[in-house]
Amino acid sequence: MYKFSYFTEEDPAKVIAFMNENPFVMIIGIGRQYPVATHIPLGIEVKEDGKILLSGHMMKKTDHHLAFEKNNNVLVVFNGPHTFISASWYADPASGSTWNYMTVHAKGKIKFTDEEGTYRAVKATSDKYEGKETIAAFDKLPKEYIEHMVKAIVGFTIEVETLDNVFKLSQNRDKESKQNIIKQLDKRGDGNSKSIAREIEKRL
């Protein structure tokens, strides 16, 4: 990671909040010849002892599932807003332009569940995003469909062993530059630019 102390968020609660706000992740592992990756929404749970547990489900017998079975060491990447920052916005523009972004990297070991655990993992994801009242709610799906689906996928948990983050938000710039960066990002107007502007603003 691009690690500098001034780009690191030291408050664990803010890091967990960021993870919960950006739960659609990339899980990366080691395949036969190349790294493998899959994109999955995760549940994030912080235990009483402070341990972080990630959970979800994936299709069986895909390249990533087969790779994770052989080597259970994985990297989970949580990505947030990101945007280009022009050096022309700095009080002193005699330096390189850059890219501001927010990301968290979690490393740990993936552990696959049994069929009952897979059922619970799918239900948890469906209940969270679909809800329990719509016609597509998990509890309203035909039993035969659920039984067939659960056989084709597998649930998993990842106990996080290390957690790193980079919240690169122009912390190394002077106040005048930061204020102008916020102004220019708001003028640009897209969602990523506005999100980064608000994050810089919080830290002024």
N, C-alpha and C positions, 0 to 999 in steps of 0.2 A: 504494500500500500504506500501511497504518497504521504508519509507520516512526518508531520511537524507538530510540536506541542500546541502551537496556536491554532491549528486546524482540528484539534481533538476535543470532542465534547467530554468533559470530566464527570458530568452528572448522569449516573446510571439510569435514573428515572426518565430523563429526556431521551436517552438512547432507546430504552424500551418503548417509550411513547412513539418514537420515530418508526420502530419496527412494526408496531401495531397499526400505524397509519399507512405502512407500505408492505403489506403481508404477501404480495405476489412476488415471489423470489426466484432466483436462479440457484439450483443446487448442482454443484460441480463435483465430479469424481474422476477417478483414474480408470480409463478403459484399456483395452489391449494395446492399441497403437496411439490413439489420441485421447485427450480428455473428453469426458462426456458431460452433458448438462441437460437439465430439464427445468421447465418453468411451472411452478406450482404455488397455489395459495396455501399459506401455513397458519396454524394456530400457534400462538405464543403464550406460554405459561411460566410465570415466575413462582417457584416454590418458596416455602417458608424459610428454607435454609439459603435462599438466594440463587439456587441453581435455575437455569433457564432450560425449558423443555419445548422443543418445536415438534409439531405433529402435522400429519397430512396423509395423502394417499396418492398412488401413481399406478399407471397401467403395468401389468406384469409382462415379463419377457421382452421389454424394450431394451435398447442398448444400455440405457442408464440403469435400469433395474438389474440387469445381469452384471453390470460392472460394480454396482454398489453391493451386490451379494458377495462378490469376490474380494472387494476391498471396501470396508465400511467407513473409511475416512472421507469426510465430505467437507466442502466449503459452501456455505450458504450466503448469498449476496442479496442484501436488501438495498434497492435503489430508490432514491427520492428525486426531488427536482434538480435540474441542472441547466446551466445557460452560459453562453459566451460573454466574457467581460472584456471590453475594449480598453487598451491602455490610454486611449485618447480621453477617457473619462477621469483619469487620475489628475491630481493637482500637478504632479510631475510626470508627464507622459513618456519620459525617456526610459521606458522599460517594456518588457514583453506583455502582450495581451495574454489572457488566460481563460480558464473555464472554471466556474464555481459549481459545486455539486455537493450532494450529501449521500453518504453510503455507509452501511454497516456490514462487516464481514464476520460471520460466525463459523467457527470450526468445531467439529465434533464427530461422533460416530453414529451412523444411522443403524437403526434396529427395526427390522420388519416384524409386524404383528401377525397373529393368527387371524382366522376368518372373523371371529367375534370382534377382535380389535379393529379389523378393517371396516366392519359394519359400523362401529362406533365412530371411526374417523370420518367416514362418508356422511353419516348423520350429523356430526358436529359441523362439518363444512356447509352442508345444505341448510341446517337450521340457522346458521349465522348469516348466510347471504340470501337464501330464499325466504327464510322465515317459516312460521308454522301455520299461517293462515291462508296462503295462496293455494290454488288448485295443483301447483307443482311441488307442494311441501313434501318433504321426505316421508312423513307418516301417511300421506295419501297416495303414495305410489303403490302399484300392484306388488304383492308379496313375491310373485314369480319373477318379476322384473328385477327387484332388489336382489334376490338370491342369485340370479344369473349375473348381474353386475358385480356383486361382491366376489364372485369367482374369477373375474377378469382383472381385478385390481388388487392392490395390497396396501394396507396401512403401514405407517412407520412413525417412529419417534426419533428425534435427534437430541441428545443431551449435549448442550453447548459446553465446550472445554475452554475455548478462548473467544473473546469478543473484541473486535477492533472497529474503530470508526474514523471517518474523515468527514467533517462538516466544514468544507472549504468555502468560507463566506467573507472573503476580503478582510479577515482579521488583521492582516499584516499591512493594511493601508491606513492612512491618516483619516481623521474625522471628515475633513472636507471632501476627500476622495470618496469615502463611503456614502456621504450624502448625495454626491453627484451620481454615483453608481445606482443608488436607489431611484433617483429621478429618471435616469436613462432607461432603467429596466421597466419602470412603470410606463414610460412613454412607449416602449416597445410593445407592451400590452398582452403578450401571450401568457398562458398559465404558468409555465416554468419560470419565466422572467419575474412575474409578479410574486410567485412563491419564494424565490430566492431574495427578492427585494424585502419581503416581510421578515425573512430570517435575519438578514443583515440589520434591518431596523430594530429587531428585538435586542440586538447586541450593541447598539450604539450607547 
